[in-house]
Amino acid sequence: MKLTAIGLKKVNAYIDELVAKRKEIMDARLDTAYETTLPNVEAIIDDIEAFEENGEYWNCWGVTDNYDSDGPINLVRGDDYTD
């Protein structure tokens, strides 16, 4: 599985959103992050391989122990990733 240039850009932007949301929540002391690890590019690629359906990948990731991302990341086979 390889990300295209467009896919890599989407994944990196999504990770940046997760980092920013986590920082906001943690700075406000609204939650902890003892059990939640933010994904990196490799983790998202592994997740695509496990959870792709009908040529698409959709998933929300946790940012802290009790908060998830504001929305899912959506990647499409051929546009965003290839075998």
KAQUI-V120445 format. One record per residue. N is the residue number from 0. RES is the residue in one letter. BURIAL is 1 if it has 24 or more other C-alpha atoms within 12 Angstrom, else 0. Layout:
n/res/burial
N/RES/BURIAL
N/RES/BURIAL
This chain:
n/res/burial
0/M/0
1/K/1
2/L/1
3/T/0
4/A/0
5/I/0
6/G/1
7/L/1
8/K/0
9/K/1
10/V/1
11/N/0
12/A/0
13/Y/1
14/I/1
15/D/0
16/E/1
17/L/1
18/V/1
19/A/0
20/K/1
21/R/1
22/K/0
23/E/0
24/I/0
25/M/0
26/D/0
27/A/0
28/R/0
29/L/0
30/D/0
31/T/0
32/A/0
33/Y/0
34/E/0
35/T/0
36/T/0
37/L/1
38/P/1
39/N/0
40/V/0
41/E/0
42/A/0
43/I/1
44/I/1
45/D/0
46/D/1
47/I/1
48/E/0
49/A/0
50/F/0
51/E/0
52/E/0
53/N/0
54/G/0
55/E/0
56/Y/1
57/W/1
58/N/1
59/C/0
60/W/1
61/G/1
62/V/1
63/T/1
64/D/0
65/N/0
66/Y/1
67/D/1
68/S/1
69/D/0
70/G/0
71/P/0
72/I/1
73/N/1
74/L/1
75/V/1
76/R/1
77/G/0
78/D/0
79/D/1
80/Y/1
81/T/0
82/D/0
